[in-house]
Amino acid sequence: MQKYIPLTKEQYHSIKKGDVIERMLGFVIPMQLIVQSVTDDIIDCGYIFDRNTGLEIDENISVTVSYISRIIKQE
């Protein structure tokens, strides 16, 4: 399992619509996603992430299953 190393809060807040990020599913499987929208609290890439921590928010699952591990490309 890859060690969880979050980005900084400032990096998460720099993410905007159109950026490409890497989601680490199960903390080990990388997936590239395009950011669809952002608010003060969330980053939406088809999956919803907390904008302060980069952790996935899923109301149907009681544990965190993924996080944003890096910003690949910023528009």
PDB file of N, H, CA, C and O in Angstrom:
ATOM      1  N   MET A   1       0.840  -1.188   0.000  1.00  0.00           N
ATOM      2  CA  MET A   1       0.000   0.000   0.000  1.00  0.00           C
ATOM      3  C   MET A   1       0.884   1.251   0.000  1.00  0.00           C
ATOM      4  O   MET A   1       1.859   1.334   0.748  1.00  0.00           O
ATOM      5  N   GLN A   2       0.534   2.209  -0.839  1.00  0.00           N
ATOM      6  H   GLN A   2      -0.257   2.142  -1.446  1.00  0.00           H
ATOM      7  CA  GLN A   2       1.277   3.467  -0.909  1.00  0.00           C
ATOM      8  C   GLN A   2       1.028   4.280   0.355  1.00  0.00           C
ATOM      9  O   GLN A   2      -0.087   4.308   0.877  1.00  0.00           O
ATOM     10  N   LYS A   3       2.068   4.938   0.839  1.00  0.00           N
ATOM     11  H   LYS A   3       2.973   4.915   0.415  1.00  0.00           H
ATOM     12  CA  LYS A   3       1.923   5.805   1.999  1.00  0.00           C
ATOM     13  C   LYS A   3       1.075   7.009   1.613  1.00  0.00           C
ATOM     14  O   LYS A   3       1.290   7.617   0.565  1.00  0.00           O
ATOM     15  N   TYR A   4       0.120   7.346   2.457  1.00  0.00           N
ATOM     16  H   TYR A   4      -0.055   6.851   3.309  1.00  0.00           H
ATOM     17  CA  TYR A   4      -0.757   8.491   2.217  1.00  0.00           C
ATOM     18  C   TYR A   4       0.006   9.775   2.540  1.00  0.00           C
ATOM     19  O   TYR A   4       0.340  10.045   3.694  1.00  0.00           O
ATOM     20  N   ILE A   5       0.273  10.558   1.497  1.00  0.00           N
ATOM     21  H   ILE A   5       0.002  10.339   0.560  1.00  0.00           H
ATOM     22  CA  ILE A   5       0.938  11.849   1.661  1.00  0.00           C
ATOM     23  C   ILE A   5       0.034  12.902   1.016  1.00  0.00           C
ATOM     24  O   ILE A   5       0.033  13.058  -0.205  1.00  0.00           O
ATOM     25  N   PRO A   6      -0.733  13.622   1.833  1.00  0.00           N
ATOM     26  CA  PRO A   6      -1.657  14.603   1.266  1.00  0.00           C
ATOM     27  C   PRO A   6      -0.934  15.818   0.694  1.00  0.00           C
ATOM     28  O   PRO A   6       0.194  16.128   1.077  1.00  0.00           O
ATOM     29  N   LEU A   7      -1.603  16.490  -0.223  1.00  0.00           N
ATOM     30  H   LEU A   7      -2.519  16.238  -0.534  1.00  0.00           H
ATOM     31  CA  LEU A   7      -1.131  17.792  -0.695  1.00  0.00           C
ATOM     32  C   LEU A   7      -1.406  18.807   0.405  1.00  0.00           C
ATOM     33  O   LEU A   7      -2.049  18.476   1.402  1.00  0.00           O
ATOM     34  N   THR A   8      -0.937  20.013   0.244  1.00  0.00           N
ATOM     35  H   THR A   8      -0.415  20.282  -0.565  1.00  0.00           H
ATOM     36  CA  THR A   8      -1.239  21.060   1.222  1.00  0.00           C
ATOM     37  C   THR A   8      -2.642  21.613   0.952  1.00  0.00           C
ATOM     38  O   THR A   8      -3.187  21.457  -0.141  1.00  0.00           O
ATOM     39  N   LYS A   9      -3.202  22.250   1.955  1.00  0.00           N
ATOM     40  H   LYS A   9      -2.759  22.376   2.843  1.00  0.00           H
ATOM     41  CA  LYS A   9      -4.511  22.885   1.800  1.00  0.00           C
ATOM     42  C   LYS A   9      -4.465  23.907   0.660  1.00  0.00           C
ATOM     43  O   LYS A   9      -5.426  24.040  -0.097  1.00  0.00           O
ATOM     44  N   GLU A  10      -3.357  24.617   0.544  1.00  0.00           N
ATOM     45  H   GLU A  10      -2.577  24.509   1.159  1.00  0.00           H
ATOM     46  CA  GLU A  10      -3.212  25.613  -0.525  1.00  0.00           C
ATOM     47  C   GLU A  10      -3.242  24.953  -1.897  1.00  0.00           C
ATOM     48  O   GLU A  10      -3.835  25.493  -2.830  1.00  0.00           O
ATOM     49  N   GLN A  11      -2.604  23.783  -2.030  1.00  0.00           N
ATOM     50  H   GLN A  11      -2.122  23.344  -1.272  1.00  0.00           H
ATOM     51  CA  GLN A  11      -2.632  23.065  -3.309  1.00  0.00           C
ATOM     52  C   GLN A  11      -4.050  22.619  -3.644  1.00  0.00           C
ATOM     53  O   GLN A  11      -4.491  22.770  -4.783  1.00  0.00           O
ATOM     54  N   TYR A  12      -4.771  22.070  -2.665  1.00  0.00           N
ATOM     55  H   TYR A  12      -4.413  21.947  -1.740  1.00  0.00           H
ATOM     56  CA  TYR A  12      -6.154  21.662  -2.917  1.00  0.00           C
ATOM     57  C   TYR A  12      -7.006  22.867  -3.319  1.00  0.00           C
ATOM     58  O   TYR A  12      -7.878  22.751  -4.181  1.00  0.00           O
ATOM     59  N   HIS A  13      -6.758  24.015  -2.702  1.00  0.00           N
ATOM     60  H   HIS A  13      -6.050  24.109  -2.002  1.00  0.00           H
ATOM     61  CA  HIS A  13      -7.539  25.211  -3.021  1.00  0.00           C
ATOM     62  C   HIS A  13      -7.119  25.843  -4.350  1.00  0.00           C
ATOM     63  O   HIS A  13      -7.830  26.707  -4.863  1.00  0.00           O
ATOM     64  N   SER A  14      -5.986  25.432  -4.917  1.00  0.00           N
ATOM     65  H   SER A  14      -5.409  24.730  -4.500  1.00  0.00           H
ATOM     66  CA  SER A  14      -5.577  25.942  -6.225  1.00  0.00           C
ATOM     67  C   SER A  14      -6.250  25.174  -7.373  1.00  0.00           C
ATOM     68  O   SER A  14      -6.221  25.618  -8.520  1.00  0.00           O
ATOM     69  N   ILE A  15      -6.849  24.031  -7.061  1.00  0.00           N
ATOM     70  H   ILE A  15      -6.873  23.670  -6.129  1.00  0.00           H
ATOM     71  CA  ILE A  15      -7.500  23.211  -8.086  1.00  0.00           C
ATOM     72  C   ILE A  15      -8.758  23.912  -8.571  1.00  0.00           C
ATOM     73  O   ILE A  15      -9.541  24.443  -7.784  1.00  0.00           O
ATOM     74  N   LYS A  16      -8.935  23.901  -9.908  1.00  0.00           N
ATOM     75  H   LYS A  16      -8.298  23.470 -10.548  1.00  0.00           H
ATOM     76  CA  LYS A  16     -10.113  24.554 -10.492  1.00  0.00           C
ATOM     77  C   LYS A  16     -10.686  23.688 -11.624  1.00  0.00           C
ATOM     78  O   LYS A  16     -10.078  22.704 -12.045  1.00  0.00           O
ATOM     79  N   LYS A  17     -11.839  24.074 -12.088  1.00  0.00           N
ATOM     80  H   LYS A  17     -12.333  24.874 -11.746  1.00  0.00           H
ATOM     81  CA  LYS A  17     -12.514  23.359 -13.167  1.00  0.00           C
ATOM     82  C   LYS A  17     -11.582  23.224 -14.371  1.00  0.00           C
ATOM     83  O   LYS A  17     -10.933  24.190 -14.774  1.00  0.00           O
ATOM     84  N   GLY A  18     -11.520  22.016 -14.942  1.00  0.00           N
ATOM     85  H   GLY A  18     -12.047  21.231 -14.615  1.00  0.00           H
ATOM     86  CA  GLY A  18     -10.690  21.754 -16.115  1.00  0.00           C
ATOM     87  C   GLY A  18      -9.331  21.160 -15.785  1.00  0.00           C
ATOM     88  O   GLY A  18      -8.670  20.598 -16.659  1.00  0.00           O
ATOM     89  N   ASP A  19      -8.907  21.278 -14.529  1.00  0.00           N
ATOM     90  H   ASP A  19      -9.444  21.734 -13.819  1.00  0.00           H
ATOM     91  CA  ASP A  19      -7.626  20.686 -14.123  1.00  0.00           C
ATOM     92  C   ASP A  19      -7.719  19.159 -14.178  1.00  0.00           C
ATOM     93  O   ASP A  19      -8.809  18.593 -14.107  1.00  0.00           O
ATOM     94  N   VAL A  20      -6.580  18.511 -14.303  1.00  0.00           N
ATOM     95  H   VAL A  20      -5.694  18.972 -14.360  1.00  0.00           H
ATOM     96  CA  VAL A  20      -6.499  17.053 -14.265  1.00  0.00           C
ATOM     97  C   VAL A  20      -5.795  16.671 -12.970  1.00  0.00           C
ATOM     98  O   VAL A  20      -4.697  17.146 -12.677  1.00  0.00           O
ATOM     99  N   ILE A  21      -6.452  15.799 -12.196  1.00  0.00           N
ATOM    100  H   ILE A  21      -7.344  15.413 -12.434  1.00  0.00           H
ATOM    101  CA  ILE A  21      -5.871  15.352 -10.928  1.00  0.00           C
ATOM    102  C   ILE A  21      -5.709  13.834 -10.951  1.00  0.00           C
ATOM    103  O   ILE A  21      -6.267  13.146 -11.806  1.00  0.00           O
ATOM    104  N   GLU A  22      -4.939  13.334 -10.003  1.00  0.00           N
ATOM    105  H   GLU A  22      -4.485  13.893  -9.309  1.00  0.00           H
ATOM    106  CA  GLU A  22      -4.787  11.895  -9.853  1.00  0.00           C
ATOM    107  C   GLU A  22      -5.494  11.464  -8.575  1.00  0.00           C
ATOM    108  O   GLU A  22      -5.201  11.964  -7.488  1.00  0.00           O
ATOM    109  N   ARG A  23      -6.421  10.539  -8.720  1.00  0.00           N
ATOM    110  H   ARG A  23      -6.659  10.133  -9.602  1.00  0.00           H
ATOM    111  CA  ARG A  23      -7.134   9.942  -7.596  1.00  0.00           C
ATOM    112  C   ARG A  23      -6.470   8.609  -7.286  1.00  0.00           C
ATOM    113  O   ARG A  23      -6.228   7.810  -8.190  1.00  0.00           O
ATOM    114  N   MET A  24      -6.178   8.369  -6.027  1.00  0.00           N
ATOM    115  H   MET A  24      -6.375   9.019  -5.293  1.00  0.00           H
ATOM    116  CA  MET A  24      -5.619   7.087  -5.612  1.00  0.00           C
ATOM    117  C   MET A  24      -6.748   6.259  -5.005  1.00  0.00           C
ATOM    118  O   MET A  24      -7.097   6.425  -3.836  1.00  0.00           O
ATOM    119  N   LEU A  25      -7.314   5.369  -5.815  1.00  0.00           N
ATOM    120  H   LEU A  25      -7.031   5.234  -6.765  1.00  0.00           H
ATOM    121  CA  LEU A  25      -8.404   4.488  -5.385  1.00  0.00           C
ATOM    122  C   LEU A  25      -7.840   3.406  -4.483  1.00  0.00           C
ATOM    123  O   LEU A  25      -6.868   2.739  -4.835  1.00  0.00           O
ATOM    124  N   GLY A  26      -8.447   3.235  -3.324  1.00  0.00           N
ATOM    125  H   GLY A  26      -9.236   3.777  -3.037  1.00  0.00           H
ATOM    126  CA  GLY A  26      -7.951   2.256  -2.380  1.00  0.00           C
ATOM    127  C   GLY A  26      -6.546   2.583  -1.910  1.00  0.00           C
ATOM    128  O   GLY A  26      -5.846   1.727  -1.369  1.00  0.00           O
ATOM    129  N   PHE A  27      -6.136   3.831  -2.121  1.00  0.00           N
ATOM    130  H   PHE A  27      -6.705   4.526  -2.560  1.00  0.00           H
ATOM    131  CA  PHE A  27      -4.818   4.333  -1.747  1.00  0.00           C
ATOM    132  C   PHE A  27      -3.692   3.664  -2.539  1.00  0.00           C
ATOM    133  O   PHE A  27      -2.522   3.829  -2.194  1.00  0.00           O
ATOM    134  N   VAL A  28      -4.029   2.897  -3.614  1.00  0.00           N
ATOM    135  H   VAL A  28      -4.980   2.763  -3.895  1.00  0.00           H
ATOM    136  CA  VAL A  28      -2.986   2.228  -4.400  1.00  0.00           C
ATOM    137  C   VAL A  28      -3.177   2.300  -5.915  1.00  0.00           C
ATOM    138  O   VAL A  28      -2.204   2.144  -6.653  1.00  0.00           O
ATOM    139  N   ILE A  29      -4.381   2.528  -6.393  1.00  0.00           N
ATOM    140  H   ILE A  29      -5.171   2.655  -5.793  1.00  0.00           H
ATOM    141  CA  ILE A  29      -4.655   2.492  -7.833  1.00  0.00           C
ATOM    142  C   ILE A  29      -4.843   3.922  -8.349  1.00  0.00           C
ATOM    143  O   ILE A  29      -5.823   4.578  -7.995  1.00  0.00           O
ATOM    144  N   PRO A  30      -3.911   4.417  -9.186  1.00  0.00           N
ATOM    145  CA  PRO A  30      -4.039   5.780  -9.700  1.00  0.00           C
ATOM    146  C   PRO A  30      -5.076   5.876 -10.825  1.00  0.00           C
ATOM    147  O   PRO A  30      -5.162   5.003 -11.689  1.00  0.00           O
ATOM    148  N   MET A  31      -5.851   6.946 -10.790  1.00  0.00           N
ATOM    149  H   MET A  31      -5.781   7.655 -10.088  1.00  0.00           H
ATOM    150  CA  MET A  31      -6.843   7.246 -11.832  1.00  0.00           C
ATOM    151  C   MET A  31      -6.741   8.728 -12.150  1.00  0.00           C
ATOM    152  O   MET A  31      -6.714   9.559 -11.241  1.00  0.00           O
ATOM    153  N   GLN A  32      -6.684   9.066 -13.438  1.00  0.00           N
ATOM    154  H   GLN A  32      -6.707   8.391 -14.175  1.00  0.00           H
ATOM    155  CA  GLN A  32      -6.690  10.473 -13.822  1.00  0.00           C
ATOM    156  C   GLN A  32      -8.125  10.926 -14.023  1.00  0.00           C
ATOM    157  O   GLN A  32      -8.908  10.258 -14.698  1.00  0.00           O
ATOM    158  N   LEU A  33      -8.468  12.074 -13.427  1.00  0.00           N
ATOM    159  H   LEU A  33      -7.831  12.616 -12.879  1.00  0.00           H
ATOM    160  CA  LEU A  33      -9.816  12.627 -13.514  1.00  0.00           C
ATOM    161  C   LEU A  33      -9.751  14.101 -13.888  1.00  0.00           C
ATOM    162  O   LEU A  33      -8.801  14.797 -13.528  1.00  0.00           O
ATOM    163  N   ILE A  34     -10.749  14.570 -14.601  1.00  0.00           N
ATOM    164  H   ILE A  34     -11.520  14.005 -14.894  1.00  0.00           H
ATOM    165  CA  ILE A  34     -10.863  15.986 -14.937  1.00  0.00           C
ATOM    166  C   ILE A  34     -11.830  16.634 -13.955  1.00  0.00           C
ATOM    167  O   ILE A  34     -12.925  16.122 -13.721  1.00  0.00           O
ATOM    168  N   VAL A  35     -11.428  17.743 -13.392  1.00  0.00           N
ATOM    169  H   VAL A  35     -10.539  18.158 -13.583  1.00  0.00           H
ATOM    170  CA  VAL A  35     -12.251  18.464 -12.430  1.00  0.00           C
ATOM    171  C   VAL A  35     -13.441  19.082 -13.160  1.00  0.00           C
ATOM    172  O   VAL A  35     -13.273  19.835 -14.119  1.00  0.00           O
ATOM    173  N   GLN A  36     -14.637  18.756 -12.694  1.00  0.00           N
ATOM    174  H   GLN A  36     -14.774  18.144 -11.915  1.00  0.00           H
ATOM    175  CA  GLN A  36     -15.866  19.262 -13.304  1.00  0.00           C
ATOM    176  C   GLN A  36     -16.332  20.560 -12.675  1.00  0.00           C
ATOM    177  O   GLN A  36     -16.865  21.433 -13.360  1.00  0.00           O
ATOM    178  N   SER A  37     -16.130  20.690 -11.358  1.00  0.00           N
ATOM    179  H   SER A  37     -15.697  19.981 -10.802  1.00  0.00           H
ATOM    180  CA  SER A  37     -16.505  21.923 -10.670  1.00  0.00           C
ATOM    181  C   SER A  37     -15.852  21.948  -9.292  1.00  0.00           C
ATOM    182  O   SER A  37     -15.414  20.921  -8.774  1.00  0.00           O
ATOM    183  N   VAL A  38     -15.797  23.143  -8.714  1.00  0.00           N
ATOM    184  H   VAL A  38     -16.153  23.978  -9.135  1.00  0.00           H
ATOM    185  CA  VAL A  38     -15.301  23.308  -7.352  1.00  0.00           C
ATOM    186  C   VAL A  38     -16.196  24.302  -6.621  1.00  0.00           C
ATOM    187  O   VAL A  38     -16.770  25.204  -7.231  1.00  0.00           O
ATOM    188  N   THR A  39     -16.305  24.125  -5.312  1.00  0.00           N
ATOM    189  H   THR A  39     -15.839  23.392  -4.817  1.00  0.00           H
ATOM    190  CA  THR A  39     -16.965  25.100  -4.434  1.00  0.00           C
ATOM    191  C   THR A  39     -15.969  25.408  -3.325  1.00  0.00           C
ATOM    192  O   THR A  39     -14.823  24.962  -3.375  1.00  0.00           O
ATOM    193  N   ASP A  40     -16.398  26.158  -2.339  1.00  0.00           N
ATOM    194  H   ASP A  40     -17.329  26.521  -2.298  1.00  0.00           H
ATOM    195  CA  ASP A  40     -15.516  26.447  -1.204  1.00  0.00           C
ATOM    196  C   ASP A  40     -15.145  25.176  -0.453  1.00  0.00           C
ATOM    197  O   ASP A  40     -14.091  25.113   0.180  1.00  0.00           O
ATOM    198  N   ASP A  41     -16.015  24.152  -0.520  1.00  0.00           N
ATOM    199  H   ASP A  41     -16.872  24.203  -1.034  1.00  0.00           H
ATOM    200  CA  ASP A  41     -15.837  22.957   0.303  1.00  0.00           C
ATOM    201  C   ASP A  41     -15.476  21.686  -0.449  1.00  0.00           C
ATOM    202  O   ASP A  41     -14.884  20.777   0.132  1.00  0.00           O
ATOM    203  N   ILE A  42     -15.826  21.604  -1.746  1.00  0.00           N
ATOM    204  H   ILE A  42     -16.307  22.342  -2.218  1.00  0.00           H
ATOM    205  CA  ILE A  42     -15.620  20.341  -2.457  1.00  0.00           C
ATOM    206  C   ILE A  42     -14.968  20.522  -3.827  1.00  0.00           C
ATOM    207  O   ILE A  42     -15.004  21.597  -4.425  1.00  0.00           O
ATOM    208  N   ILE A  43     -14.370  19.423  -4.298  1.00  0.00           N
ATOM    209  H   ILE A  43     -14.341  18.549  -3.812  1.00  0.00           H
ATOM    210  CA  ILE A  43     -13.851  19.303  -5.651  1.00  0.00           C
ATOM    211  C   ILE A  43     -14.620  18.152  -6.280  1.00  0.00           C
ATOM    212  O   ILE A  43     -14.599  17.035  -5.763  1.00  0.00           O
ATOM    213  N   ASP A  44     -15.297  18.415  -7.388  1.00  0.00           N
ATOM    214  H   ASP A  44     -15.315  19.322  -7.808  1.00  0.00           H
ATOM    215  CA  ASP A  44     -16.120  17.400  -8.055  1.00  0.00           C
ATOM    216  C   ASP A  44     -15.448  16.962  -9.346  1.00  0.00           C
ATOM    217  O   ASP A  44     -15.241  17.762 -10.259  1.00  0.00           O
ATOM    218  N   CYS A  45     -15.112  15.682  -9.407  1.00  0.00           N
ATOM    219  H   CYS A  45     -15.280  15.032  -8.665  1.00  0.00           H
ATOM    220  CA  CYS A  45     -14.488  15.085 -10.586  1.00  0.00           C
ATOM    221  C   CYS A  45     -15.313  13.874 -11.039  1.00  0.00           C
ATOM    222  O   CYS A  45     -14.781  12.945 -11.647  1.00  0.00           O
ATOM    223  N   GLY A  46     -16.600  13.892 -10.741  1.00  0.00           N
ATOM    224  H   GLY A  46     -17.033  14.647 -10.247  1.00  0.00           H
ATOM    225  CA  GLY A  46     -17.406  12.692 -10.892  1.00  0.00           C
ATOM    226  C   GLY A  46     -17.393  11.925  -9.582  1.00  0.00           C
ATOM    227  O   GLY A  46     -18.321  11.170  -9.293  1.00  0.00           O
ATOM    228  N   TYR A  47     -16.373  12.109  -8.810  1.00  0.00           N
ATOM    229  H   TYR A  47     -15.619  12.723  -9.045  1.00  0.00           H
ATOM    230  CA  TYR A  47     -16.235  11.692  -7.417  1.00  0.00           C
ATOM    231  C   TYR A  47     -16.074  12.981  -6.640  1.00  0.00           C
ATOM    232  O   TYR A  47     -15.507  13.943  -7.156  1.00  0.00           O
ATOM    233  N   ILE A  48     -16.558  13.022  -5.417  1.00  0.00           N
ATOM    234  H   ILE A  48     -17.019  12.240  -4.998  1.00  0.00           H
ATOM    235  CA  ILE A  48     -16.532  14.242  -4.616  1.00  0.00           C
ATOM    236  C   ILE A  48     -15.408  14.157  -3.589  1.00  0.00           C
ATOM    237  O   ILE A  48     -15.283  13.167  -2.868  1.00  0.00           O
ATOM    238  N   PHE A  49     -14.585  15.218  -3.530  1.00  0.00           N
ATOM    239  H   PHE A  49     -14.686  16.022  -4.115  1.00  0.00           H
ATOM    240  CA  PHE A  49     -13.462  15.276  -2.598  1.00  0.00           C
ATOM    241  C   PHE A  49     -13.578  16.516  -1.722  1.00  0.00           C
ATOM    242  O   PHE A  49     -14.048  17.565  -2.163  1.00  0.00           O
ATOM    243  N   ASP A  50     -13.143  16.379  -0.479  1.00  0.00           N
ATOM    244  H   ASP A  50     -12.761  15.527  -0.120  1.00  0.00           H
ATOM    245  CA  ASP A  50     -13.083  17.496   0.447  1.00  0.00           C
ATOM    246  C   ASP A  50     -11.979  18.444  -0.027  1.00  0.00           C
ATOM    247  O   ASP A  50     -10.859  18.009  -0.295  1.00  0.00           O
ATOM    248  N   ARG A  51     -12.291  19.722  -0.130  1.00  0.00           N
ATOM    249  H   ARG A  51     -13.201  20.075   0.088  1.00  0.00           H
ATOM    250  CA  ARG A  51     -11.336  20.685  -0.688  1.00  0.00           C
ATOM    251  C   ARG A  51     -10.202  21.023   0.273  1.00  0.00           C
ATOM    252  O   ARG A  51      -9.184  21.569  -0.152  1.00  0.00           O
ATOM    253  N   ASN A  52     -10.355  20.713   1.550  1.00  0.00           N
ATOM    254  H   ASN A  52     -11.182  20.269   1.895  1.00  0.00           H
ATOM    255  CA  ASN A  52      -9.297  20.991   2.516  1.00  0.00           C
ATOM    256  C   ASN A  52      -8.340  19.820   2.716  1.00  0.00           C
ATOM    257  O   ASN A  52      -7.168  20.018   3.036  1.00  0.00           O
ATOM    258  N   THR A  53      -8.848  18.584   2.525  1.00  0.00           N
ATOM    259  H   THR A  53      -9.800  18.423   2.265  1.00  0.00           H
ATOM    260  CA  THR A  53      -8.030  17.398   2.811  1.00  0.00           C
ATOM    261  C   THR A  53      -7.733  16.543   1.594  1.00  0.00           C
ATOM    262  O   THR A  53      -6.790  15.752   1.615  1.00  0.00           O
ATOM    263  N   GLY A  54      -8.528  16.685   0.518  1.00  0.00           N
ATOM    264  H   GLY A  54      -9.294  17.328   0.501  1.00  0.00           H
ATOM    265  CA  GLY A  54      -8.360  15.855  -0.668  1.00  0.00           C
ATOM    266  C   GLY A  54      -8.946  14.465  -0.526  1.00  0.00           C
ATOM    267  O   GLY A  54      -8.828  13.656  -1.447  1.00  0.00           O
ATOM    268  N   LEU A  55      -9.574  14.161   0.606  1.00  0.00           N
ATOM    269  H   LEU A  55      -9.670  14.818   1.354  1.00  0.00           H
ATOM    270  CA  LEU A  55     -10.169  12.848   0.821  1.00  0.00           C
ATOM    271  C   LEU A  55     -11.527  12.756   0.145  1.00  0.00           C
ATOM    272  O   LEU A  55     -12.283  13.727   0.129  1.00  0.00           O
ATOM    273  N   GLU A  56     -11.841  11.579  -0.420  1.00  0.00           N
ATOM    274  H   GLU A  56     -11.226  10.790  -0.407  1.00  0.00           H
ATOM    275  CA  GLU A  56     -13.128  11.379  -1.080  1.00  0.00           C
ATOM    276  C   GLU A  56     -14.257  11.396  -0.058  1.00  0.00           C
ATOM    277  O   GLU A  56     -14.124  10.872   1.047  1.00  0.00           O
ATOM    278  N   ILE A  57     -15.355  12.003  -0.446  1.00  0.00           N
ATOM    279  H   ILE A  57     -15.463  12.429  -1.344  1.00  0.00           H
ATOM    280  CA  ILE A  57     -16.571  12.030   0.372  1.00  0.00           C
ATOM    281  C   ILE A  57     -17.586  11.127  -0.308  1.00  0.00           C
ATOM    282  O   ILE A  57     -17.972  11.373  -1.451  1.00  0.00           O
ATOM    283  N   ASP A  58     -18.017  10.090   0.384  1.00  0.00           N
ATOM    284  H   ASP A  58     -17.703   9.891   1.313  1.00  0.00           H
ATOM    285  CA  ASP A  58     -19.035   9.185  -0.147  1.00  0.00           C
ATOM    286  C   ASP A  58     -19.967   8.828   1.002  1.00  0.00           C
ATOM    287  O   ASP A  58     -19.600   8.085   1.912  1.00  0.00           O
ATOM    288  N   GLU A  59     -21.176   9.370   0.944  1.00  0.00           N
ATOM    289  H   GLU A  59     -21.475   9.973   0.204  1.00  0.00           H
ATOM    290  CA  GLU A  59     -22.128   9.158   2.029  1.00  0.00           C
ATOM    291  C   GLU A  59     -22.575   7.709   2.149  1.00  0.00           C
ATOM    292  O   GLU A  59     -23.133   7.328   3.178  1.00  0.00           O
ATOM    293  N   ASN A  60     -22.346   6.890   1.125  1.00  0.00           N
ATOM    294  H   ASN A  60     -21.893   7.199   0.289  1.00  0.00           H
ATOM    295  CA  ASN A  60     -22.758   5.486   1.145  1.00  0.00           C
ATOM    296  C   ASN A  60     -21.694   4.547   1.701  1.00  0.00           C
ATOM    297  O   ASN A  60     -21.961   3.368   1.933  1.00  0.00           O
ATOM    298  N   ILE A  61     -20.487   5.069   1.913  1.00  0.00           N
ATOM    299  H   ILE A  61     -20.270   6.027   1.725  1.00  0.00           H
ATOM    300  CA  ILE A  61     -19.385   4.257   2.417  1.00  0.00           C
ATOM    301  C   ILE A  61     -18.852   4.933   3.682  1.00  0.00           C
ATOM    302  O   ILE A  61     -18.589   6.136   3.681  1.00  0.00           O
ATOM    303  N   SER A  62     -18.696   4.170   4.746  1.00  0.00           N
ATOM    304  H   SER A  62     -18.910   3.193   4.747  1.00  0.00           H
ATOM    305  CA  SER A  62     -18.307   4.754   6.036  1.00  0.00           C
ATOM    306  C   SER A  62     -16.798   4.973   6.188  1.00  0.00           C
ATOM    307  O   SER A  62     -16.364   5.603   7.152  1.00  0.00           O
ATOM    308  N   VAL A  63     -16.000   4.461   5.253  1.00  0.00           N
ATOM    309  H   VAL A  63     -16.353   3.949   4.471  1.00  0.00           H
ATOM    310  CA  VAL A  63     -14.550   4.662   5.313  1.00  0.00           C
ATOM    311  C   VAL A  63     -14.092   5.421   4.075  1.00  0.00           C
ATOM    312  O   VAL A  63     -14.774   5.418   3.050  1.00  0.00           O
ATOM    313  N   THR A  64     -12.944   6.065   4.172  1.00  0.00           N
ATOM    314  H   THR A  64     -12.390   6.067   5.005  1.00  0.00           H
ATOM    315  CA  THR A  64     -12.381   6.772   3.031  1.00  0.00           C
ATOM    316  C   THR A  64     -11.739   5.765   2.088  1.00  0.00           C
ATOM    317  O   THR A  64     -10.923   4.945   2.510  1.00  0.00           O
ATOM    318  N   VAL A  65     -12.107   5.826   0.804  1.00  0.00           N
ATOM    319  H   VAL A  65     -12.770   6.492   0.461  1.00  0.00           H
ATOM    320  CA  VAL A  65     -11.587   4.857  -0.168  1.00  0.00           C
ATOM    321  C   VAL A  65     -10.612   5.470  -1.170  1.00  0.00           C
ATOM    322  O   VAL A  65      -9.948   4.740  -1.906  1.00  0.00           O
ATOM    323  N   SER A  66     -10.517   6.795  -1.210  1.00  0.00           N
ATOM    324  H   SER A  66     -11.057   7.388  -0.613  1.00  0.00           H
ATOM    325  CA  SER A  66      -9.574   7.405  -2.139  1.00  0.00           C
ATOM    326  C   SER A  66      -9.274   8.838  -1.727  1.00  0.00           C
ATOM    327  O   SER A  66      -9.930   9.420  -0.863  1.00  0.00           O
ATOM    328  N   TYR A  67      -8.252   9.382  -2.386  1.00  0.00           N
ATOM    329  H   TYR A  67      -7.719   8.909  -3.088  1.00  0.00           H
ATOM    330  CA  TYR A  67      -7.873  10.762  -2.129  1.00  0.00           C
ATOM    331  C   TYR A  67      -7.198  11.323  -3.384  1.00  0.00           C
ATOM    332  O   TYR A  67      -6.786  10.571  -4.267  1.00  0.00           O
ATOM    333  N   ILE A  68      -7.091  12.640  -3.450  1.00  0.00           N
ATOM    334  H   ILE A  68      -7.426  13.251  -2.732  1.00  0.00           H
ATOM    335  CA  ILE A  68      -6.372  13.298  -4.538  1.00  0.00           C
ATOM    336  C   ILE A  68      -4.900  13.298  -4.165  1.00  0.00           C
ATOM    337  O   ILE A  68      -4.502  13.922  -3.181  1.00  0.00           O
ATOM    338  N   SER A  69      -4.086  12.591  -4.960  1.00  0.00           N
ATOM    339  H   SER A  69      -4.410  12.085  -5.759  1.00  0.00           H
ATOM    340  CA  SER A  69      -2.680  12.460  -4.614  1.00  0.00           C
ATOM    341  C   SER A  69      -1.788  13.503  -5.281  1.00  0.00           C
ATOM    342  O   SER A  69      -0.719  13.841  -4.773  1.00  0.00           O
ATOM    343  N   ARG A  70      -2.250  14.012  -6.442  1.00  0.00           N
ATOM    344  H   ARG A  70      -3.118  13.737  -6.855  1.00  0.00           H
ATOM    345  CA  ARG A  70      -1.442  15.054  -7.085  1.00  0.00           C
ATOM    346  C   ARG A  70      -2.255  15.760  -8.149  1.00  0.00           C
ATOM    347  O   ARG A  70      -3.275  15.262  -8.628  1.00  0.00           O
ATOM    348  N   ILE A  71      -1.766  16.939  -8.503  1.00  0.00           N
ATOM    349  H   ILE A  71      -0.938  17.344  -8.115  1.00  0.00           H
ATOM    350  CA  ILE A  71      -2.335  17.707  -9.603  1.00  0.00           C
ATOM    351  C   ILE A  71      -1.455  17.412 -10.808  1.00  0.00           C
ATOM    352  O   ILE A  71      -0.253  17.678 -10.783  1.00  0.00           O
ATOM    353  N   ILE A  72      -2.055  16.860 -11.869  1.00  0.00           N
ATOM    354  H   ILE A  72      -3.031  16.644 -11.889  1.00  0.00           H
ATOM    355  CA  ILE A  72      -1.286  16.480 -13.050  1.00  0.00           C
ATOM    356  C   ILE A  72      -1.138  17.663 -13.992  1.00  0.00           C
ATOM    357  O   ILE A  72      -0.051  17.920 -14.510  1.00  0.00           O
ATOM    358  N   LYS A  73      -2.229  18.380 -14.214  1.00  0.00           N
ATOM    359  H   LYS A  73      -3.112  18.171 -13.793  1.00  0.00           H
ATOM    360  CA  LYS A  73      -2.206  19.511 -15.157  1.00  0.00           C
ATOM    361  C   LYS A  73      -3.204  20.558 -14.704  1.00  0.00           C
ATOM    362  O   LYS A  73      -4.351  20.246 -14.385  1.00  0.00           O
ATOM    363  N   GLN A  74      -2.759  21.789 -14.681  1.00  0.00           N
ATOM    364  H   GLN A  74      -1.828  22.043 -14.940  1.00  0.00           H
ATOM    365  CA  GLN A  74      -3.676  22.879 -14.343  1.00  0.00           C
ATOM    366  C   GLN A  74      -3.918  23.716 -15.583  1.00  0.00           C
ATOM    367  O   GLN A  74      -2.991  24.071 -16.311  1.00  0.00           O
ATOM    368  N   GLU A  75      -5.183  24.019 -15.802  1.00  0.00           N
ATOM    369  H   GLU A  75      -5.936  23.730 -15.211  1.00  0.00           H
ATOM    370  CA  GLU A  75      -5.591  24.853 -16.948  1.00  0.00           C
ATOM    371  C   GLU A  75      -5.162  26.285 -16.730  1.00  0.00           C
ATOM    372  O   GLU A  75      -5.412  27.140 -17.579  1.00  0.00           O
TER     373      GLU A  75
END
